[in-house]
Amino acid sequence: NDLLISFLNAMLSGFIDFEIKEVSLQDPVQLPEKPAKKTTILDVYCKDSANNNFIVEMQVAPTNWSHERAQYYVNKAFVEQVDKSVDFRSARPVFLIAILCFTMFKEHERYITCHQTLDVTDHKQYLRGCNYIFVELPKFKKLDAQSIKNEAEAWCMFFKSSQKEELMKNLSQKSEAIKKAVGTLETLNWTEAEWRVY
């Protein structure tokens, strides 16, 4: 969970006014209310100690409905918090962090963007239920670990270049979380014999 916490805090830095200190994994299956409706399975779904909801999705290829799918995931998670035994105030904010291996917003070059429901006149957020953070990896252009300035950049480099061993070795020296993530990734590639030794 410490890696997930590090990742969430890094990606949400500047967009939230609190720090995530602990999380609990939730059932990633979003069941439909009716058989004819759609069942969805999230990559990662968790809550923090204040019951804020966090969805992490990794999308490799674009679709014609990427925007709509993101909104569906978030709104469904928000709605499912309220049942007959509680009132609407029990619904806590939902944050989607989508790691994209493609460019979703061609209108700008920012690789991390946060989308919220804002008042169109004063641009303040009065409705806090649904929040979308998109990380577009093709827009992340840094190529060496020495240029990394914060944890968000470190995580982006990890997701974009995790197969480059020398780069990951250098990146691990700048971030304890990434060092642990690289080590975890390496164990996934161990042979059966290496697992026996471990």
N, C-alpha and C positions, 0 to 999 in steps of 0.2 A: 504493500500500500504506500510505502514512502516514495517510491518512484512515481506513482500516480499522483500523489499529493504535490510533489515537485513539479511535475508536468502541468497540472491544473493551475497552480499558483503562477507559473511562468507564463502560460498562455493568457491568463486572465489579468495579469499585471497591468494596471492603468485603467482597467475596465470595471473593477469591483473595489469596494472600500473595506474589505475584510480579508483576512488570511485564512486559508483552509488548513486546519491542523490535523484533522482525522477524517477518514471516509469509510463508508461501508458499502460493499458491492451489493447491487440490487438485481433482481431478475431482469435480464435484458429483453425478454419476450413481451411485446405489447400485443395482448390479445384483443380481438375485435368484440364489440358489444353484440354483433349479429354475425351469423355464419357467412353472410354474403360480403361482409366487410373485410378489410385487409389485416393480416397478421404481420407484424414487423419484428425483426430481431436486431437489436442494437449491438454494436461492437462492445461498448462498455457503458454501464449505467450505474451511477453511485450517488450517494447522499453524504453531506457533511454533518457535523454535530448539530447544526441549526436546521437540518432537513432541507437545505438547498439542494437542488437536483442538478447533476452534471452528466451529460451524454457526450461520449467521445466516439467519433466515427472517422474511419479512414476510407476515402473514396479514390480508387485508382483511375477510373475512366469517367469522363463526363457523360451526362445523359441530358435529354431534353427537358427533364423535370427535376433537376438538381435543386433548384430554388424551392420548389413546392415540396419535395421530399424533406428538406431540412425543416420547413415550417410544420409539416405533418408530425415529424418526430417530437418536436418541442411542444407543440400544442396538445398532442395526445398525452405526453407525460404530465403536462400541467393539469389537464382535465381529469386524468385518472386519480389525482390526489383527493378529489372531493367525492364522497359517497353520501348516502342518506343520513348517516349518523353524525356528520360534521357539517359546519357551515363553510362558506367560501373563503373565509379568512385562514383556513388551514392550508390553502394552496400556497406553496413556497415557490420562489423563482426557479426557472429551468434555464440552464446554460448548455448550449450545444457547442462543442469544440470540434470542428470538422477539419481534418487534415486532408488536403486535396493534392493529388499528383497531377493536377491540370489547372489551367487558369479559368477561374469562374467569372471574374470581373475584369473585363478588358479595358474598362474606362480609366483605370489608374494603375500605378505600379506598387502600391502598398501590399506587402505580403501577408500581413495580419490585419484584419478589419473586424470591427464589432458593430453589429446591427441590432438596434433596439426600437421599441415603440416610443416615438418622441412627439411632443406637441409641435405642430408645424409652424407655430408663430414664435414661441420663445425657445424652442429646441431643448426643452427640459423633459426628463423621463419621469412621468407620473405613473405610468403603467409598467411595472417592473417584472411582470410574470415571464416574459419570453425574451431570451437573449441568444444571439447567434455570433459565434466567433469563427471566422473562416481563415485558415492558414493555407495559402496557395504556394506550395513548395517551388514551382517553376520560377516564381518571382524572387525567391531567396537566392542572391547571387554570390554570397561570400564563399570563398574556396579554401581558405586556410584557417586553422584553429586560432592563430594569433590575432585574427581580426574580430573574433567573437567578443562581444561586450557585455552580454547578459545571458541569463538562463533561457530566455525565449529563443534567442539566436542559437544557443547551444543545442536545444531540442530540435530546432529546424534543421540544423546541420546533421544531427543524428538521424533523423527520419529521411533526409535526402541522400546521405552518403554513408550509411551504416556498413556498406560492403567494402569501403576503403579502409583497410586495416591501419595504415600509417596515419591517416587523418584522424581516425577514431582514437588511436593511441595518444596523439597530441591533444585532441579534444578532451580526453579523460583527465589530463593534467590540469584543465581549467575548471572542471565541474565534477564534484563528487557524485552527483546524481547520474551524470552521463557515464562516469566510470563504472558505476554499478549496472547501468543499463547495458553497456557494452559487455560486461562480464556475464550478465544474464543471457544476452543474445548468443554469446559464444557457447554457453552450455547447451543451447538448443541444437547446436551443430555437432555435439559430441557423438562419438561412436558408442556402441554398446560396451565395448571394452573400457573406454574412458569413463563411462558412468560407473562401471564396477569398481574402478580404482578410486573414484570419488566417494 
